[in-house]
Amino acid sequence: MSTHFTKTPGWLDWYRGPSRPVFQLPPGAVDAHCHVFGPGERFPYAAERKYTPCDASKEQLFALRDHLGFARNVIVQATCHGADNRALVDACLGSQGRARGVATVKRGVSDEQLRELHAAGIRGVRFNFVRRLVDFTPREELLEIANRIAELNWHVVVYFEAADLPELWDFFTDLPTIVVIDHMGRPDVSQSPDGDEFELLVRLMREHPNVWSKVSCPERLSVSGNPALDGEREAYSDVVPFARRLVETFPDRVLWGTDWPHPNLKNHMPDDGLLVDFIPRIATTAELRQKLLVDNPMRLYWGE
Ligand SMILES: O=C(O)c1cc(C(=O)O)oc(=O)c1
């Protein structure tokens, strides 16, 4: 099989030469949502993928980690690799213990494969409900997987669009593990942060203490904000009240990540240094930042 891949037309590559953040991350900070892509020649993209990205290797991810001032990464299996976790596992194993991972598995995964993933540093599985990214998987299959990984003390990461939360509610609240919501459940930030849509996510977290959220991806969620480019100090301002609300209401159940290399952005690719400078606008005290960036991810991913 040829391992030469052609990127999806219009694909934006990750930003070269990011600035150094002005905000100094606390010691031990974790970038709790990022990806590796391939390289396709070594770790081919999955046949069932919905996009073909540019390569983004573990070496490039670790160089960014060091440049931005993070100590650790949580690498999340990207849908372009399907349920083939080899690139993810290779990155975790190559990190000297400084990366953990969230994998994608199918119902046929063996106990031995799960044990191997655990030994490599995998601590969760991702269930994706975003239709442009994945084909549908029946809920009973996902629940079966969740029950199996619960025994390893892993958690479930869920990615979905805000409009789908009512329909997913019962499934999420039946899950037997910690449930981590990607990118705040993708709110429509042109609505109010106190409006019905976001209120439902807040209610989910209020009523279910096992539900966490990543307050990540302002670059994806922003509708009217300025992009994090050209030294912009006030990027993605429309996302700030949403993320701030979660950080202040649930300080012990929020995570932050760069989302590097930012798959499927259409409009611009952010300067990751400026993205880090977004953090003090949503976590406005040193105590909140310590929880968001260090204590929470350490408890969830390096807890044992
Ligand atoms: O919104 C997206 O396109 C996106 C895609 C993926 C993935 O393909 O895994 O992961 C993300 O966190 C976000």
PDBQT file of the ligand as one rigid body, heavy atoms in Angstrom, charges set to zero:
ROOT
HETATM    1  O1  LIG A 401     -13.316  19.658  15.577  1.00  0.00    +0.000 OA
HETATM    2  C1  LIG A 401     -12.512  18.889  15.008  1.00  0.00    +0.000 C 
HETATM    3  O2  LIG A 401     -12.408  18.808  13.772  1.00  0.00    +0.000 OA
HETATM    4  C2  LIG A 401     -11.692  17.994  15.839  1.00  0.00    +0.000 A 
HETATM    5  C3  LIG A 401     -11.271  16.794  15.296  1.00  0.00    +0.000 A 
HETATM    6  C4  LIG A 401     -10.615  15.904  16.081  1.00  0.00    +0.000 A 
HETATM    7  C5  LIG A 401     -10.257  14.575  15.591  1.00  0.00    +0.000 C 
HETATM    8  O3  LIG A 401     -10.290  14.376  14.374  1.00  0.00    +0.000 OA
HETATM    9  O4  LIG A 401      -9.954  13.729  16.437  1.00  0.00    +0.000 OA
HETATM   10  O5  LIG A 401     -10.310  16.198  17.373  1.00  0.00    +0.000 OA
HETATM   11  C6  LIG A 401     -10.667  17.393  17.938  1.00  0.00    +0.000 A 
HETATM   12  O6  LIG A 401     -10.373  17.579  19.127  1.00  0.00    +0.000 OA
HETATM   13  C7  LIG A 401     -11.370  18.319  17.151  1.00  0.00    +0.000 A 
ENDROOT
TORSDOF 0
